[in-house]
Amino acid sequence: MDTKTKNLAFIFPIIAGILIGLFVFDLAFGIGLINPKAAVINSVLFILLTLAVWYLYSKITRNDLKKDALTFIPFLILIFFPVRYLIKIPENMSRASNLPSYLLLLISLSLFIGLKAIFFKKKLKPRLKHKKILAILIILYILIFSTLAILKHMSFHSTAYDLAIYDQTVWGYSRGEIITLSVIETPMLGDHVQPILFLIAPFYWIYSSPITLVVLQTIAIALGAIPIYLLTKKILNKNIALVMSLAYLIHPSTQYMNLFDFHPVTLAIPFILFSLYFLEKKRFITSLILLGTAGLCKEHIPLLFITFGIYILIRYKKPALAITSILIGAIWTYINFKVIIPHFSPVGFAYLTDKGMIEIVIEKLLTPMAILTQNMPFLVLLALPIGLGLFVLFSPIILLPIFQIGMTVFFTKMGIGEIVTHRQASILPFVIVSSVYGIYLIKNFLKKHLKKDITNMAAVFILSTAILSFLAYSPFTILHDYNSFNIRTEHVENGHHLLSRIGPDDSVASTNWIMPHLSQRDDAFMLYHFVRWNQTTFNGPPLRMYEAGPPKYLLLDLSEAVTDTRRAGNVKKIADDPTHIINNEDYGILEVRGSWILLQNGISYKDNICKITPLLNKKDYPHLNIRLNQEILKKC
């Protein structure tokens, strides 16, 4: 560093203080409410704070004061804080209005800490019992997220799409049946090929409940930390191995997948990661067996055999094994998409709509900017927690899930809102492992040319990005509220009481967020099946309801859940039409509890209609617009 640069270095903490002050002021009050005088005072306070941090840190660590001032350069990124007003946040992430600001702060703070680590003079030699700490982290994760997933379900925040669907599927398998799902009007094998569900079914002999699925999912996701630790330890060292495992467990995507109902593709994560670990150890057969187990979790996972085969050929020079792997992937994928799915569903793979796969790919490739703008936010949020994604692209490992990325990009719109789903399950393992290899390659390059080992610096940097990402956009930062999972509320207790009045074999129709509590029966329908018999469902008309006849019970929850896009989701547009349902004279009201209504087919329509008059009060239920027969209401 030349003398002139050193002399000007003190400017960076001052500019950082100004920008942090404006950033915090905007975050607190909004740019439209900025009072110039207050903003200046706020910036002055933060200038003093940054100068104090700069001076005290340099003195305590005995770092060069002027060199350390350069670590404040990343805060110049905060100059872009007004950009948050130009970014549209999805409706189901309404609590995430400040997400763009959080991401700016995440990037600047992470780079700030990363530069501190680079300039840090002392060698860090932490003495940790790594395996014990890893075991504690995994156990804590399982306990915390199993509890959260159970509470989410029991408080009516799980949904038909997809917990009820998978619960009904596994319930059928546990009885030795491949049933036509009453929600989507096709067997699961006509929608997705996931043979792992047959292996899960015996757990229902022990405890037959959606809770079994969400707990198994949590355990599988948590166990993914083990191969990450083993692989990173082998390639780098055990300190950064522990950091990478922690980064995986607190990665927002990991936690979103865990709390987004249940999806078998998440069960593939530990198998993919163990497969990569044994591939590194050159235990190829074990690696491919584990990859095959992952292939049981979703129809597109076997495509990994093709890319694994190419990787084995290029890196390990084993043509026979490579060709075998490629053939397994090609044949297995063909069977999934061209044999199994068409056999169980006349329309074939539903996500292709009326176009062929090649036609969709060509159409997308002709609009590259649209692909970039639609998918880049999702991919950025996926990579940010692992060192801001700076190490990912240095390793060819990131190309192994190219088919999975392609299917994600070409057949779904992976906007920023998709980060809260399960879409990234088959990609996330490669983001993490590719980062490990990327650090290894950069470390070797710098060690050779600069005689400097960056492993521990990288560990500090990744730990900071992981923690800051968790704070910026984890599930309980921008999507969920801990209080909403409270199962001791009157609303939740009323719902469970009415559920107890419905027999285990009775046919029933209900809303998206109640269905997972009713799905272990042959005839469990969505209310829109009942309301719109002439409408088509996901894979065709509601033939099952025509065959079964009108359901015996209708269960309504007219609380604010009907306006909650996290629960009502894509059926919000129907709003489950309470007026149409309540005015149906084939059904009478059996019981009303708070905002819950249980109706039964064949009982008197007029007898208990007055029980719902509290729901007509606009003060208590402003979101409802129920219109009833005025002649009947006069008698109430």
HELIX and SHEET records of a PDB file:
HELIX    1   1 THR A    3  LEU A    8  1                                   6    
HELIX    2   2 ILE A   11  PHE A   29  1                                  19    
HELIX    3   3 ILE A   31  LEU A   33  5                                   3    
HELIX    4   4 PRO A   36  THR A   61  1                                  26    
HELIX    5   5 LEU A   65  ALA A   69  1                                   5    
HELIX    6   6 LEU A   70  LEU A   86  5                                  17    
HELIX    7   7 GLU A   91  ALA A   96  5                                   6    
HELIX    8   8 LEU A   99  PHE A  119  1                                  21    
HELIX    9   9 HIS A  130  MET A  154  1                                  25    
HELIX   10  10 ALA A  160  ALA A  164  3                                   5    
HELIX   11  11 ILE A  165  SER A  174  1                                  10    
HELIX   12  12 MET A  188  GLY A  190  5                                   3    
HELIX   13  13 ILE A  196  ILE A  200  1                                   5    
HELIX   14  14 PHE A  203  ILE A  206  1                                   4    
HELIX   15  15 PRO A  210  LEU A  223  1                                  14    
HELIX   16  16 ALA A  225  ILE A  235  1                                  11    
HELIX   17  17 LYS A  238  LEU A  249  1                                  12    
HELIX   18  18 PRO A  252  LEU A  259  1                                   8    
HELIX   19  19 PRO A  264  LEU A  267  5                                   4    
HELIX   20  20 ALA A  268  GLU A  280  1                                  13    
HELIX   21  21 PHE A  284  GLY A  295  1                                  12    
HELIX   22  22 ILE A  301  LEU A  303  5                                   3    
HELIX   23  23 LEU A  304  TYR A  311  1                                   8    
HELIX   24  24 ILE A  312  TYR A  316  3                                   5    
HELIX   25  25 PRO A  319  ILE A  335  1                                  17    
HELIX   26  26 ASN A  336  ILE A  340  3                                   5    
HELIX   27  27 ILE A  341  PHE A  344  1                                   4    
HELIX   28  28 ALA A  350  LEU A  352  5                                   3    
HELIX   29  29 MET A  357  LEU A  365  1                                   9    
HELIX   30  30 PRO A  368  ALA A  383  1                                  16    
HELIX   31  31 GLY A  387  GLY A  389  5                                   3    
HELIX   32  32 VAL A  392  PHE A  394  5                                   3    
HELIX   33  33 PRO A  396  LEU A  399  5                                   4    
HELIX   34  34 ILE A  402  PHE A  411  1                                  10    
HELIX   35  35 ILE A  416  VAL A  420  5                                   5    
HELIX   36  36 LEU A  428  HIS A  449  1                                  22    
HELIX   37  37 THR A  455  TYR A  473  1                                  19    
HELIX   38  38 PRO A  475  ILE A  478  1                                   4    
HELIX   39  39 TYR A  482  PHE A  485  5                                   4    
HELIX   40  40 GLU A  490  SER A  500  1                                  11    
HELIX   41  41 MET A  515  HIS A  517  5                                   3    
HELIX   42  42 LEU A  527  VAL A  531  1                                   5    
HELIX   43  43 LEU A  543  ALA A  548  1                                   6    
HELIX   44  44 GLU A  560  THR A  563  5                                   4    
HELIX   45  45 GLY A  569  VAL A  571  5                                   3    
HELIX   46  46 PRO A  578  ILE A  582  1                                   5    
HELIX   47  47 ILE A  609  LEU A  616  5                                   8    
HELIX   48  48 GLN A  630  LEU A  633  1                                   4    
SHEET    1   A 5 ALA A 524  MET A 526  0                                        
SHEET    2   A 5 VAL A 508  SER A 510  1                                        
SHEET    3   A 5 TYR A 553  ASP A 557  1                                        
SHEET    4   A 5 TRP A 596  ASN A 601 -1                                        
SHEET    5   A 5 TYR A 587  ARG A 593 -1                                        
END                                                                             
